[in-house]
Amino acid sequence: MRETKKELKVPAIKEGTVIDHIPSRVTFKVMRILDLREFNHTVSVAINLKSKTLGKKGIIKVSNRFLTEDEVNKIAILAPNATVNIIKNYEVKEKIKVSLPDEIHNIIKCSNPNCITNNEKVKTLFHVLNKSPLQVICHHCERVMESKDITLI
Amino acid sequence: MRETKKELKVPAIKEGTVIDHIPSRVTFKVMRILDLREFNHTVSVAINLKSKTLGKKGIIKVSNRFLTEDEVNKIAILAPNATVNIIKNYEVKEKIKVSLPDEIHNIIKCSNPNCITNNEKVKTLFHVLNKSPLQVICHHCERVMESKDITLI
């Protein structure tokens, strides 16, 4: 019995989105940003795939969903080298390189425990100072954060 | 460009485990029980796949990992109809039907807020009263719980 037999295979998607070149360790965070656990069409995720450029990469495939520009840009916060492939009729119709937004609204936490966003019901907002390497500044307390300091809300 | 081209495909696994027939909604919980997010070989997961018996099912494939009997039994708590396929050299060598253990140690929470396990550092322990439908009893407070009451620690 081949492992590739039908019932054990993840089918190729007909219409949807493939997010490729995600650093392996943030793959499930990207799932969270896009609320994919709650999505009701087929979603498949793989981590620790071999990648020449990233070492280990993750891939996410989602059937019947196309991302908004805002969603594509959110991905860039965690996975600045990701590519978003738009699939139509089993073919890659478009390949989008993600791009960091200038402002990041209510996605990441401020690392300053005294920041108002950690103490009152105030949404977080960061301005992107530098895209590579990533450097952001909190709109409220001016804490500067780098990639390693970033955690999701 | 076919979506099935090499870089977008999740490769079949050479050695490892395929967990099939997981109810879709608990697929990521099964990942958690097995600590698969932290595993450093290829792991792929798909949810909302069509299934004749389950409506929607999830599948988890893990390279280079074989489950212990204890792990297989843990899966049964969330996915009593799951099958665990052991893959060797790309072929399904063995198909194990999961089976509920008689005792469940420190995996699920007691739903009784006054239970000692929710108030002191005491590990949870449940005895399985009935396997289908699932019914368990807390060793400490004797709260009886069904499938719908079960949450993971």
Interface residues (C-beta under 8 A of the other chain):
Chain A: M1 R2 E3 T4 K5 E7 L8 K9 V10 P11 A12 I13 V18 D20 F28 R37 F39 N40 H41 T42 V43 S44 V45 A46 I47 N48 L49 I59 K61 S63 N85 I87 Y90 E91 V92
Chain B: M1 R2 E3 T4 K5 E7 L8 K9 V10 P11 A12 I13 V18 D20 F28 R37 F39 N40 H41 T42 V43 S44 V45 A46 I47 N48 L49 I59 K61 S63 N85 I87 Y90 E91 V92
